[in-house]
Amino acid sequence: MNDLKDLLELALSDGHGPDPAQHPDPAGDLARGRRLLRRRRLAGGACVVAAAALVPLAVVAAGHAPAVQPGQAARTTGPAGPAATTPGEAGIALVAYQGPQPPGYRVAEVPGGWVVQGGDPYKLVLAPKDDKDTSIDSFAGKLVVMLQSRDASAPTAGSPQPVAGRPGRFDIQGDTQILTYQDAGGGWVVIQAPTFLGWNGTRLAQFAAGVQVLGDAQQGRG
């Protein structure tokens, strides 16, 4: 009964009702109502299709770029220079080093774009080649190699990280990574690196494997 009433009201409200001078014809009103209803439903369906077609365009226009697909790695630039990092890599790459070697230590590789800034029997200091802080007594943002203090005991903090098959421990403290490991002579060596290198324990251990502690290296205290 409600459908019949709706169809009659639709026919009358659309300006196609019967002439007041004529007798009412319910059958004709129903036919007109059904035709109008079909036209409105067809028009509504077309609007839905058009709106659906516009959705992807609206998303792109709003700045929602497609997600990176598996196998497509986004490359980034770190604070120390144009060193690319991708999933599966560990930050700034190591490159062979050829240059002056301060007393106490030798290195086989350095981070790309970095140099041996200097050192003495107590420490070896590496930094980005354009680092304005050239003091070897300043360790902030630098890669430093030294012997463990004679007052310290074997490391226990952090997670196990062997170096060339010898025991070691890898730890992160704030913006500094610390690798403490036993060298070929049985002594403990400490390497600290800034986290912006993007290295993990394995990469830091790779660098450590190329470090040679010489006979004139000295342990500090404290």
LOROSE-547395 format. One record per residue (C-alpha): residue number from 1; x, y, z. Coordinates in pm, 1 decimal, decimal comma, always signed. Example, Ala and Ser with C-alpha at 12.3 -4.5 7.8 and 13.67 -1.06 7.14 Angstrom:
! residues 2
<r><seq>1</seq><u>+1230,0</u><v>-450,0</v><w>+780,0</w></r>
<r><seq>2</seq><u>+1367,0</u><v>-106,0</v><w>+714,0</w></r>
! end
This chain:
! residues 222
<r><seq>1</seq><u>+0,0</u><v>+0,0</v><w>+0,0</w></r>
<r><seq>2</seq><u>+285,3</u><v>+240,1</v><w>+73,8</w></r>
<r><seq>3</seq><u>+447,6</u><v>+173,3</v><w>-266,5</w></r>
<r><seq>4</seq><u>+119,3</u><v>+252,0</v><w>-443,5</w></r>
<r><seq>5</seq><u>+78,2</u><v>+573,6</v><w>-247,7</w></r>
<r><seq>6</seq><u>+440,9</u><v>+676,9</v><w>-320,6</w></r>
<r><seq>7</seq><u>+398,5</u><v>+616,3</v><w>-693,5</w></r>
<r><seq>8</seq><u>+80,6</u><v>+825,5</v><w>-705,7</w></r>
<r><seq>9</seq><u>+241,3</u><v>+1110,9</v><w>-510,9</w></r>
<r><seq>10</seq><u>+548,1</u><v>+1097,7</v><w>-738,2</w></r>
<r><seq>11</seq><u>+331,8</u><v>+1122,6</v><w>-1050,2</w></r>
<r><seq>12</seq><u>+131,4</u><v>+1415,0</v><w>-911,3</w></r>
<r><seq>13</seq><u>+433,3</u><v>+1604,3</v><w>-770,0</w></r>
<r><seq>14</seq><u>+619,1</u><v>+1593,8</v><w>-1102,6</w></r>
<r><seq>15</seq><u>+363,4</u><v>+1806,3</v><w>-1282,4</w></r>
<r><seq>16</seq><u>+216,1</u><v>+1517,8</v><w>-1479,3</w></r>
<r><seq>17</seq><u>-104,5</u><v>+1466,8</v><w>-1281,7</w></r>
<r><seq>18</seq><u>-448,8</u><v>+1439,1</v><w>-1447,0</w></r>
<r><seq>19</seq><u>-640,0</u><v>+1737,6</v><w>-1578,7</w></r>
<r><seq>20</seq><u>-874,1</u><v>+1859,0</v><w>-1301,4</w></r>
<r><seq>21</seq><u>-1154,8</u><v>+1866,2</v><w>-1559,3</w></r>
<r><seq>22</seq><u>-1115,7</u><v>+1494,8</v><w>-1625,8</w></r>
<r><seq>23</seq><u>-1219,4</u><v>+1203,0</v><w>-1406,8</w></r>
<r><seq>24</seq><u>-932,3</u><v>+1047,5</v><w>-1199,2</w></r>
<r><seq>25</seq><u>-759,7</u><v>+754,7</v><w>-1369,0</w></r>
<r><seq>26</seq><u>-560,3</u><v>+555,4</v><w>-1106,0</w></r>
<r><seq>27</seq><u>-413,9</u><v>+319,1</v><w>-1366,5</w></r>
<r><seq>28</seq><u>-265,8</u><v>+605,9</v><w>-1565,9</w></r>
<r><seq>29</seq><u>-124,6</u><v>+769,2</v><w>-1254,6</w></r>
<r><seq>30</seq><u>+44,9</u><v>+443,5</v><w>-1155,4</w></r>
<r><seq>31</seq><u>+199,2</u><v>+403,3</v><w>-1499,3</w></r>
<r><seq>32</seq><u>+336,1</u><v>+756,7</v><w>-1491,6</w></r>
<r><seq>33</seq><u>+471,7</u><v>+708,2</v><w>-1140,5</w></r>
<r><seq>34</seq><u>+656,1</u><v>+389,4</v><w>-1237,5</w></r>
<r><seq>35</seq><u>+815,2</u><v>+558,9</v><w>-1542,4</w></r>
<r><seq>36</seq><u>+939,1</u><v>+850,5</v><w>-1328,7</w></r>
<r><seq>37</seq><u>+1074,0</u><v>+615,1</v><w>-1064,1</w></r>
<r><seq>38</seq><u>+1273,0</u><v>+419,0</v><w>-1323,9</w></r>
<r><seq>39</seq><u>+1422,7</u><v>+740,8</v><w>-1466,3</w></r>
<r><seq>40</seq><u>+1527,4</u><v>+860,6</v><w>-1121,1</w></r>
<r><seq>41</seq><u>+1689,1</u><v>+527,5</v><w>-1033,9</w></r>
<r><seq>42</seq><u>+1886,1</u><v>+526,9</v><w>-1361,8</w></r>
<r><seq>43</seq><u>+2002,5</u><v>+883,2</v><w>-1300,4</w></r>
<r><seq>44</seq><u>+2111,5</u><v>+797,1</v><w>-944,3</w></r>
<r><seq>45</seq><u>+2310,8</u><v>+495,4</v><w>-1062,2</w></r>
<r><seq>46</seq><u>+2499,5</u><v>+708,9</v><w>-1316,7</w></r>
<r><seq>47</seq><u>+2600,2</u><v>+953,4</v><w>-1042,7</w></r>
<r><seq>48</seq><u>+2740,4</u><v>+671,7</v><w>-828,1</w></r>
<r><seq>49</seq><u>+2951,1</u><v>+537,7</v><w>-1118,2</w></r>
<r><seq>50</seq><u>+3084,4</u><v>+885,6</v><w>-1194,9</w></r>
<r><seq>51</seq><u>+3174,0</u><v>+948,3</v><w>-828,3</w></r>
<r><seq>52</seq><u>+3356,5</u><v>+614,3</v><w>-806,4</w></r>
<r><seq>53</seq><u>+3560,4</u><v>+698,6</v><w>-1115,4</w></r>
<r><seq>54</seq><u>+3669,8</u><v>+1028,2</v><w>-959,2</w></r>
<r><seq>55</seq><u>+3795,0</u><v>+880,1</v><w>-630,2</w></r>
<r><seq>56</seq><u>+4145,9</u><v>+771,6</v><w>-752,1</w></r>
<r><seq>57</seq><u>+4199,0</u><v>+1112,6</v><w>-913,3</w></r>
<r><seq>58</seq><u>+4104,0</u><v>+1287,8</v><w>-590,9</w></r>
<r><seq>59</seq><u>+4345,8</u><v>+1073,5</v><w>-389,8</w></r>
<r><seq>60</seq><u>+4637,9</u><v>+1151,4</v><w>-622,2</w></r>
<r><seq>61</seq><u>+4549,4</u><v>+1520,7</v><w>-630,9</w></r>
<r><seq>62</seq><u>+4550,8</u><v>+1529,1</v><w>-251,2</w></r>
<r><seq>63</seq><u>+4914,7</u><v>+1420,3</v><w>-250,4</w></r>
<r><seq>64</seq><u>+4874,7</u><v>+1055,6</v><w>-152,0</w></r>
<r><seq>65</seq><u>+5150,3</u><v>+898,1</v><w>-358,4</w></r>
<r><seq>66</seq><u>+5136,8</u><v>+523,7</v><w>-428,6</w></r>
<r><seq>67</seq><u>+5307,9</u><v>+310,0</v><w>-165,4</w></r>
<r><seq>68</seq><u>+5656,9</u><v>+176,9</v><w>-238,5</w></r>
<r><seq>69</seq><u>+5621,4</u><v>-171,5</v><w>-377,4</w></r>
<r><seq>70</seq><u>+5821,6</u><v>-465,7</v><w>-242,9</w></r>
<r><seq>71</seq><u>+6169,9</u><v>-458,7</v><w>-389,9</w></r>
<r><seq>72</seq><u>+6167,7</u><v>-80,2</v><w>-439,3</w></r>
<r><seq>73</seq><u>+6390,0</u><v>+72,0</v><w>-170,0</w></r>
<r><seq>74</seq><u>+6380,6</u><v>+442,7</v><w>-90,8</w></r>
<r><seq>75</seq><u>+6727,8</u><v>+591,3</v><w>-61,7</w></r>
<r><seq>76</seq><u>+6804,2</u><v>+859,2</v><w>+195,8</w></r>
<r><seq>77</seq><u>+7083,4</u><v>+1099,7</v><w>+277,3</w></r>
<r><seq>78</seq><u>+7233,5</u><v>+1097,4</v><w>+626,4</w></r>
<r><seq>79</seq><u>+7367,3</u><v>+1391,8</v><w>+827,8</w></r>
<r><seq>80</seq><u>+7727,2</u><v>+1306,8</v><w>+737,8</w></r>
<r><seq>81</seq><u>+7681,3</u><v>+1338,3</v><w>+362,3</w></r>
<r><seq>82</seq><u>+7528,9</u><v>+1168,0</v><w>+60,7</w></r>
<r><seq>83</seq><u>+7562,1</u><v>+815,1</v><w>+193,1</w></r>
<r><seq>84</seq><u>+7272,0</u><v>+603,4</v><w>+74,5</w></r>
<r><seq>85</seq><u>+7091,2</u><v>+360,8</v><w>+299,9</w></r>
<r><seq>86</seq><u>+6845,6</u><v>+98,8</v><w>+185,5</w></r>
<r><seq>87</seq><u>+6683,5</u><v>-195,8</v><w>+360,3</w></r>
<r><seq>88</seq><u>+6951,3</u><v>-463,7</v><w>+389,5</w></r>
<r><seq>89</seq><u>+7239,0</u><v>-214,0</v><w>+398,9</w></r>
<r><seq>90</seq><u>+7395,5</u><v>-73,9</v><w>+715,6</w></r>
<r><seq>91</seq><u>+7439,6</u><v>+299,1</v><w>+663,2</w></r>
<r><seq>92</seq><u>+7753,3</u><v>+463,8</v><w>+527,5</w></r>
<r><seq>93</seq><u>+7967,3</u><v>+215,0</v><w>+338,0</w></r>
<r><seq>94</seq><u>+8322,4</u><v>+127,8</v><w>+435,8</w></r>
<r><seq>95</seq><u>+8598,9</u><v>+210,1</v><w>+187,4</w></r>
<r><seq>96</seq><u>+8966,1</u><v>+117,2</v><w>+183,6</w></r>
<r><seq>97</seq><u>+9187,3</u><v>+371,0</v><w>+359,5</w></r>
<r><seq>98</seq><u>+9517,6</u><v>+498,6</v><w>+227,3</w></r>
<r><seq>99</seq><u>+9671,6</u><v>+782,3</v><w>+421,0</w></r>
<r><seq>100</seq><u>+9863,2</u><v>+879,8</v><w>+734,4</w></r>
<r><seq>101</seq><u>+9829,7</u><v>+647,6</v><w>+1035,2</w></r>
<r><seq>102</seq><u>+9886,5</u><v>+800,6</v><w>+1381,1</w></r>
<r><seq>103</seq><u>+10092,3</u><v>+608,8</v><w>+1640,7</w></r>
<r><seq>104</seq><u>+9926,3</u><v>+322,7</v><w>+1824,2</w></r>
<r><seq>105</seq><u>+9672,7</u><v>+202,5</v><w>+1567,9</w></r>
<r><seq>106</seq><u>+9618,2</u><v>+114,2</v><w>+1201,2</w></r>
<r><seq>107</seq><u>+9289,1</u><v>+101,5</v><w>+1012,7</w></r>
<r><seq>108</seq><u>+9217,6</u><v>-82,0</v><w>+690,1</w></r>
<r><seq>109</seq><u>+8882,8</u><v>+84,6</v><w>+612,4</w></r>
<r><seq>110</seq><u>+8698,2</u><v>+406,1</v><w>+698,9</w></r>
<r><seq>111</seq><u>+8341,3</u><v>+527,3</v><w>+641,3</w></r>
<r><seq>112</seq><u>+8300,8</u><v>+679,3</v><w>+295,3</w></r>
<r><seq>113</seq><u>+8371,4</u><v>+1054,2</v><w>+309,0</w></r>
<r><seq>114</seq><u>+8555,7</u><v>+1024,4</v><w>+641,2</w></r>
<r><seq>115</seq><u>+8925,8</u><v>+1067,3</v><w>+721,4</w></r>
<r><seq>116</seq><u>+9165,0</u><v>+980,3</v><w>+1000,9</w></r>
<r><seq>117</seq><u>+9161,3</u><v>+1309,8</v><w>+1186,3</w></r>
<r><seq>118</seq><u>+9451,1</u><v>+1222,6</v><w>+1413,0</w></r>
<r><seq>119</seq><u>+9547,4</u><v>+1034,3</v><w>+1723,5</w></r>
<r><seq>120</seq><u>+9808,5</u><v>+942,3</v><w>+1979,8</w></r>
<r><seq>121</seq><u>+9896,3</u><v>+622,4</v><w>+2170,5</w></r>
<r><seq>122</seq><u>+9570,6</u><v>+655,4</v><w>+2367,4</w></r>
<r><seq>123</seq><u>+9321,4</u><v>+699,0</v><w>+2084,3</w></r>
<r><seq>124</seq><u>+9257,9</u><v>+706,3</v><w>+1711,3</w></r>
<r><seq>125</seq><u>+8998,8</u><v>+958,9</v><w>+1588,7</w></r>
<r><seq>126</seq><u>+8809,4</u><v>+955,7</v><w>+1257,4</w></r>
<r><seq>127</seq><u>+8565,5</u><v>+1223,4</v><w>+1142,3</w></r>
<r><seq>128</seq><u>+8387,2</u><v>+1349,9</v><w>+830,6</w></r>
<r><seq>129</seq><u>+8641,2</u><v>+1521,1</v><w>+606,9</w></r>
<r><seq>130</seq><u>+8462,6</u><v>+1856,7</v><w>+635,2</w></r>
<r><seq>131</seq><u>+8421,3</u><v>+1841,2</v><w>+1016,5</w></r>
<r><seq>132</seq><u>+8501,2</u><v>+2183,1</v><w>+1161,0</w></r>
<r><seq>133</seq><u>+8586,1</u><v>+2035,4</v><w>+1501,6</w></r>
<r><seq>134</seq><u>+8943,9</u><v>+1918,7</v><w>+1441,9</w></r>
<r><seq>135</seq><u>+9037,7</u><v>+1853,2</v><w>+1804,5</w></r>
<r><seq>136</seq><u>+9124,6</u><v>+1487,2</v><w>+1860,2</w></r>
<r><seq>137</seq><u>+9023,0</u><v>+1530,2</v><w>+2224,5</w></r>
<r><seq>138</seq><u>+8664,9</u><v>+1602,3</v><w>+2115,3</w></r>
<r><seq>139</seq><u>+8473,7</u><v>+1278,9</v><w>+2045,0</w></r>
<r><seq>140</seq><u>+8122,6</u><v>+1410,5</v><w>+1965,7</w></r>
<r><seq>141</seq><u>+8005,3</u><v>+1290,3</v><w>+1624,9</w></r>
<r><seq>142</seq><u>+8331,5</u><v>+1103,4</v><w>+1561,7</w></r>
<r><seq>143</seq><u>+8454,4</u><v>+745,9</v><w>+1534,7</w></r>
<r><seq>144</seq><u>+8703,3</u><v>+672,3</v><w>+1810,1</w></r>
<r><seq>145</seq><u>+8925,3</u><v>+368,1</v><w>+1876,6</w></r>
<r><seq>146</seq><u>+9099,7</u><v>+316,2</v><w>+2208,9</w></r>
<r><seq>147</seq><u>+9208,5</u><v>+48,2</v><w>+2450,2</w></r>
<r><seq>148</seq><u>+8972,8</u><v>-23,1</v><w>+2736,6</w></r>
<r><seq>149</seq><u>+9068,4</u><v>+153,6</v><w>+3058,3</w></r>
<r><seq>150</seq><u>+9300,6</u><v>-48,8</v><w>+3276,7</w></r>
<r><seq>151</seq><u>+9049,9</u><v>+5,9</v><w>+3560,6</w></r>
<r><seq>152</seq><u>+8760,1</u><v>-159,3</v><w>+3370,1</w></r>
<r><seq>153</seq><u>+8662,9</u><v>-525,0</v><w>+3362,0</w></r>
<r><seq>154</seq><u>+8536,1</u><v>-739,0</v><w>+3074,5</w></r>
<r><seq>155</seq><u>+8217,2</u><v>-588,3</v><w>+2924,1</w></r>
<r><seq>156</seq><u>+7873,3</u><v>-722,5</v><w>+3013,7</w></r>
<r><seq>157</seq><u>+7638,0</u><v>-453,6</v><w>+2878,5</w></r>
<r><seq>158</seq><u>+7468,5</u><v>-480,9</v><w>+2541,6</w></r>
<r><seq>159</seq><u>+7433,8</u><v>-780,4</v><w>+2312,6</w></r>
<r><seq>160</seq><u>+7700,3</u><v>-1028,2</v><w>+2195,9</w></r>
<r><seq>161</seq><u>+7882,6</u><v>-913,4</v><w>+1882,4</w></r>
<r><seq>162</seq><u>+8193,3</u><v>-1110,6</v><w>+1787,4</w></r>
<r><seq>163</seq><u>+8474,1</u><v>-950,1</v><w>+1589,0</w></r>
<r><seq>164</seq><u>+8668,1</u><v>-1184,5</v><w>+1358,3</w></r>
<r><seq>165</seq><u>+8559,4</u><v>-1474,9</v><w>+1576,2</w></r>
<r><seq>166</seq><u>+8666,6</u><v>-1311,6</v><w>+1902,8</w></r>
<r><seq>167</seq><u>+8421,6</u><v>-1213,9</v><w>+2179,7</w></r>
<r><seq>168</seq><u>+8266,5</u><v>-869,6</v><w>+2184,7</w></r>
<r><seq>169</seq><u>+7964,9</u><v>-672,2</v><w>+2308,4</w></r>
<r><seq>170</seq><u>+7762,2</u><v>-411,4</v><w>+2120,0</w></r>
<r><seq>171</seq><u>+7567,4</u><v>-142,1</v><w>+2305,9</w></r>
<r><seq>172</seq><u>+7388,0</u><v>+184,8</v><w>+2225,9</w></r>
<r><seq>173</seq><u>+7394,0</u><v>+474,2</v><w>+2470,6</w></r>
<r><seq>174</seq><u>+7198,9</u><v>+777,3</v><w>+2353,1</w></r>
<r><seq>175</seq><u>+7339,4</u><v>+884,5</v><w>+2015,7</w></r>
<r><seq>176</seq><u>+7652,8</u><v>+671,5</v><w>+2050,3</w></r>
<r><seq>177</seq><u>+7717,2</u><v>+307,9</v><w>+1959,9</w></r>
<r><seq>178</seq><u>+7984,2</u><v>+123,3</v><w>+2155,2</w></r>
<r><seq>179</seq><u>+8161,1</u><v>-196,8</v><w>+2056,0</w></r>
<r><seq>180</seq><u>+8399,1</u><v>-353,5</v><w>+2307,9</w></r>
<r><seq>181</seq><u>+8587,8</u><v>-659,6</v><w>+2185,6</w></r>
<r><seq>182</seq><u>+8896,0</u><v>-867,7</v><w>+2247,7</w></r>
<r><seq>183</seq><u>+9175,4</u><v>-823,1</v><w>+1995,4</w></r>
<r><seq>184</seq><u>+9422,6</u><v>-1083,8</v><w>+1870,7</w></r>
<r><seq>185</seq><u>+9657,1</u><v>-1007,3</v><w>+2163,1</w></r>
<r><seq>186</seq><u>+9387,0</u><v>-1072,8</v><w>+2424,8</w></r>
<r><seq>187</seq><u>+9337,6</u><v>-708,0</v><w>+2525,6</w></r>
<r><seq>188</seq><u>+9002,7</u><v>-529,4</v><w>+2511,3</w></r>
<r><seq>189</seq><u>+8946,0</u><v>-256,1</v><w>+2252,6</w></r>
<r><seq>190</seq><u>+8666,2</u><v>+0,3</v><w>+2265,3</w></r>
<r><seq>191</seq><u>+8521,1</u><v>+161,3</v><w>+1951,9</w></r>
<r><seq>192</seq><u>+8254,7</u><v>+426,6</v><w>+1974,0</w></r>
<r><seq>193</seq><u>+8060,6</u><v>+558,7</v><w>+1675,3</w></r>
<r><seq>194</seq><u>+7779,7</u><v>+813,1</v><w>+1627,0</w></r>
<r><seq>195</seq><u>+7443,1</u><v>+656,5</v><w>+1547,9</w></r>
<r><seq>196</seq><u>+7398,3</u><v>+882,9</v><w>+1243,5</w></r>
<r><seq>197</seq><u>+7644,8</u><v>+658,8</v><w>+1060,9</w></r>
<r><seq>198</seq><u>+7348,0</u><v>+424,5</v><w>+1035,1</w></r>
<r><seq>199</seq><u>+7560,0</u><v>+124,2</v><w>+1128,4</w></r>
<r><seq>200</seq><u>+7447,3</u><v>-187,3</v><w>+1308,0</w></r>
<r><seq>201</seq><u>+7662,2</u><v>-416,0</v><w>+1524,1</w></r>
<r><seq>202</seq><u>+7773,5</u><v>-622,5</v><w>+1226,4</w></r>
<r><seq>203</seq><u>+7898,4</u><v>-321,4</v><w>+1031,4</w></r>
<r><seq>204</seq><u>+8082,6</u><v>-181,9</v><w>+1333,7</w></r>
<r><seq>205</seq><u>+8241,1</u><v>-525,2</v><w>+1383,4</w></r>
<r><seq>206</seq><u>+8349,4</u><v>-518,7</v><w>+1018,3</w></r>
<r><seq>207</seq><u>+8528,6</u><v>-190,5</v><w>+1078,4</w></r>
<r><seq>208</seq><u>+8683,5</u><v>-329,0</v><w>+1399,6</w></r>
<r><seq>209</seq><u>+8817,8</u><v>-633,2</v><w>+1214,2</w></r>
<r><seq>210</seq><u>+9033,0</u><v>-395,0</v><w>+1008,7</w></r>
<r><seq>211</seq><u>+9177,9</u><v>-219,5</v><w>+1315,5</w></r>
<r><seq>212</seq><u>+9528,3</u><v>-316,7</v><w>+1423,8</w></r>
<r><seq>213</seq><u>+9649,6</u><v>-226,5</v><w>+1771,9</w></r>
<r><seq>214</seq><u>+10024,7</u><v>-158,2</v><w>+1770,1</w></r>
<r><seq>215</seq><u>+10273,3</u><v>-210,0</v><w>+2048,8</w></r>
<r><seq>216</seq><u>+10290,6</u><v>+159,3</v><w>+2138,2</w></r>
<r><seq>217</seq><u>+9916,8</u><v>+186,0</v><w>+2210,4</w></r>
<r><seq>218</seq><u>+9849,1</u><v>+284,1</v><w>+2570,6</w></r>
<r><seq>219</seq><u>+9558,1</u><v>+224,6</v><w>+2810,5</w></r>
<r><seq>220</seq><u>+9403,1</u><v>+514,4</v><w>+2993,5</w></r>
<r><seq>221</seq><u>+9259,3</u><v>+516,8</v><w>+3343,1</w></r>
<r><seq>222</seq><u>+8916,5</u><v>+590,7</v><w>+3478,8</w></r>
! end
